[in-house]
Each structure stands twice: as structure tokens, then as C-alpha cells.
Amino acid sequence: MSVVSAELDLHALTVDEALPALDRYLSAAFMAGYSEVRIVHGKGSGILRQAVSRELRRHPLVKSFRIGGHREGQTGCTMVQLVEH
């Protein structure tokens, strides 16, 4: 049995690598009972953050999402609210 973290770190991945990992993670986090998770995509040029946002907008397990706050990583991460079970 694997343990699902409340955080997924994508910042070293390409968009093509990150999006399937994000989808798998969101399913696992939902099944683990999380209501909120943190997706780390880094600041960089913003390409990965934009791709993650597009994916989150259409994902059926995502209730809402926002850029991280001051103590959450700010623009380097996205906080995701998952739908309720």
C-alpha cells in the first residue's frame, strides 16, 4: 500500500510529463480522502503553471483552485479543493 502525500511536486517535469502525473495524483488524492492538495509547479516562465491551470479547470475531481498564498508558495504552487465524496 502506498501513501499519498498532500502535495505533488511537478516543477522539474515537462508539460507532457506533468499532466498525466497530475491526473493520476488527483485520483489518488481523492481516493485517499483529501479535501485540499498542493500542486508545486515552480515559478519559472509560467508555462507549467498555465498547463496545470487548464487541466484543473476541466478535471472532474476539482471543485476549485487558486494560486498559493504567502505561506503556501505563492505563484510557485496551486492549492486545489477536491470535490466531496
N, C-alpha and C positions, 0 to 999 in steps of 0.2 A: 504494500500500500504506500503510495507516495503522498507527501504532504504538500498542499497547495498554499503558496505564500499569498499575502495580501498585496503583493507588489510584483509587477512584471517589468524587467529591465530589457528594453529593446534598443538602447542607444548605440550599440555597436553593430546593428544589423542594417541591411539594405531594406528598402520598402518591400521588395519581393520576398525577403526572408521574414520580415516583421509581421506582415498582415496574416499569414497562416498561423504564426505563433500566437498572435493576438486572439484570433478566433478560437484556437484550442484552449488558450488560457481563460477566456471569458466563460466558456462552457465548464471548465474545471472549477473555476471560482464560484460559479452559480451552484454547481452540484455540491460544493463544499459548504455552501450556506452563507457566503459573504454577501453583504448588502452594499459595501463600497470597497473598491480596489484602486490601487495607484498604478498608472502606466508611466514608466520612465522612458522618455524618448530623446532626451537631451535638448539643448538649445540650438546649436549649430545654425544651419541655414533655414531651418523650419520645414524642410521637405517631409521628414518623417512625422513631425507633429501634424502637418496638414493631412497626410495619408491616414494617420491614426484617427483624426477627427472625422474624416469622410467615412471610414469604416464604422466608427462608433455611432454615427448618425443613422446608419441603416441596420445596425445589428439588433436582432430581436430580443436579446437579453439585456440591453442597455436602456435604462429608464431615463437617465440624463448624464451629462458630463460637463466638466469645467476645467479650466487651467488651474494648476495648483496655486495655493495661496502662499503667503510669505514664508511660512514654516513648512510648506509641503513640497517645495522645489520650484515654485513659480512656473515660468514658461518651459521649464525642462521636464515637466510631467503633467499628466492629466488625471484628475480624480473622476472616477466613474461610479455612478449609482446603478446597481443592477436591479432588474425587476424583482418583485417579491415572489416568493414561492407560492 
